[in-house]
């Protein structure tokens, strides 16, 4: 979210890290030459090389499965570390690609302030992302198993809710029995996660405050917080809406409007806000009243639901950014 053009550094450094080899590119602010080195993947070696770079230094690494580990390992060895979005580094797609070339191009992009940063932090709450990701995997596996079991029963013209096992065929009996065992296993794991979620809520004041917003339950609150961690990294609600996948960017050139385009966003956040909106409008609360207000003033069902999702995103953003309590019926204040 930050702009690397705002600060100048003595050394601009890029790492291309793999299990077999690491390429390091360094460039001084006062020159145009890029120095390239390769060595075995060892953080201790990287730290030694960084120590030799006297002055203010910035390091960039592309977002991968190892990037957060490297962020933690190397954070104290540089003035700033920038984990960048590889999807945005389109300039690196042209020409031949090797570890050295990738590191060199990354260094040039860093020097010119052309990298899109991916958020990383040493905050212990960052670990919640791993917990939520694992929970989502368990839920997906559980849903997939239930759908497969339902499909087997439908193929026989039977209802899986009324019968547990298909007994006519030895193979089908075996498969449906194992499906039941697997479903029970994953449901047990899901319950274990929910126990951990309950403990996390009891220890985190912001998650407690998020849960007080109509439509947001414990799991959604934890998922939202795990993605955001620090709401201050978003300049305003509009940028937060874009990150949540709740708005589109307009394309305009030469005074002509060319429609809109999708924004790269957090799929998890969008899912959370869409689910929260549905929960709120199906309940009896202040946001349900706002939904009815929008419908009564000519909004379509789809537009009204989208406005509700953005409203929940706006108030939850304020709660996380300012650590404040949610005030019900805030929507009335802007309608008077």
Secondary structure, 3 states (H helix, E strand, C coil): CCCHHHCCCCEEEEEEECCCCEEEEEEECCCCCEEEEEECCCHHHHHHHHHHCCCCEEEEEECCCCHHHHHHHHHHHCCEEEEECHHHCHHHHCCCCCHHHHHHHHHHHHHCCCCCECCCCCCHHHHHHHHHHHHHHHHHHHHHHHHHHHHHHHHCCCCCCCCCCCCCCHHHHHHHHHHHHHHHHHHHHHHHHHHHHHHHHHHCHHHHHHHCCCCCCHHHHHHHHHHHCCHHHCCCHHHHHHHCCCCCEEEEECCEEEEEECCCCCHHHHHHHHHHHHHHHCCCCHHHHHHHHHHHCCCCHHHHHHHHHHHHHHHHHHHHHHCCCCCCCHHHCCCC
